Amino acid sequence: MGCAGSSRAKGDDPIKKITKPKPWKHSEPITGEQLKRMRDEFWDTAPHYGGRKEIWDALQAAAEADLTLAQVIVDSAGVIVQKADLTVCYDERGAKYELPKYVLSAPTNLIRES
């Protein structure tokens, strides 16, 4: 027998490897500038809905990084990844963090400015 915490720490529950979100389509085509405004608004208001600011900051950094760096960021911050695409995560205290797809990737119907 042993301490339940020690067996978990040794890897009985594997860490979820972060993956790219599945392609998605916005309800109407949007520009890169509109997408940036949506993302900025989300990150500015997200900490007001609960959770810890440092976890929100780590999730923002992970959302804006490549997959390898994102994995390092969430592991270092102690983020528990529920869904591999980062749309649902928890902190060590059990607070839930939900990220909309638009902060993780661009929609398939993004209007490309030329």
Disulfide bonds with the S-S distance in Angstrom:
none
